[in-house]
Amino acid sequence: MDQKFCQSCGMPLNVSEDFGTNADQSKNEEYCTYCFANGNFTEDVTMDEMIDHCVQYLDDFNKDTEQALTKEQAIEQMKQYFPTLKRWAQA
């Protein structure tokens, strides 16, 4: 099975609880529970605002990977990656 990632914030979608919900409360396969609930995005944000939000979790990301990114490195990587995500590619 291919690893799925939230198409808004890039979070890995590993377990059922990670997935957002559609309006009918079914599981949304594209977005995480933090970005998408009840068929709508939970926040009306720009891509840059989403990056600013996500970089707050850099310490959690770094402890789960072999690399230790600086805040600047993480922001630069997200600026490259986020435009490939469905939510931002359509913007």
Rosetta blueprint (number, residue, H / E / L):
1 M L
2 D L
3 Q L
4 K E
5 F E
6 C L
7 Q L
8 S L
9 C L
10 G L
11 M L
12 P E
13 L E
14 N L
15 V L
16 S H
17 E H
18 D H
19 F E
20 G E
21 T E
22 N L
23 A L
24 D L
25 Q L
26 S L
27 K E
28 N E
29 E E
30 E E
31 Y E
32 C E
33 T L
34 Y L
35 C L
36 F E
37 A E
38 N L
39 G L
40 N E
41 F E
42 T L
43 E L
44 D L
45 V L
46 T L
47 M H
48 D H
49 E H
50 M H
51 I H
52 D H
53 H H
54 C H
55 V H
56 Q H
57 Y H
58 L H
59 D H
60 D H
61 F H
62 N H
63 K H
64 D L
65 T L
66 E L
67 Q L
68 A L
69 L L
70 T L
71 K H
72 E H
73 Q H
74 A H
75 I H
76 E H
77 Q H
78 M H
79 K H
80 Q H
81 Y H
82 F H
83 P H
84 T H
85 L L
86 K H
87 R H
88 W H
89 A H
90 Q L
91 A L
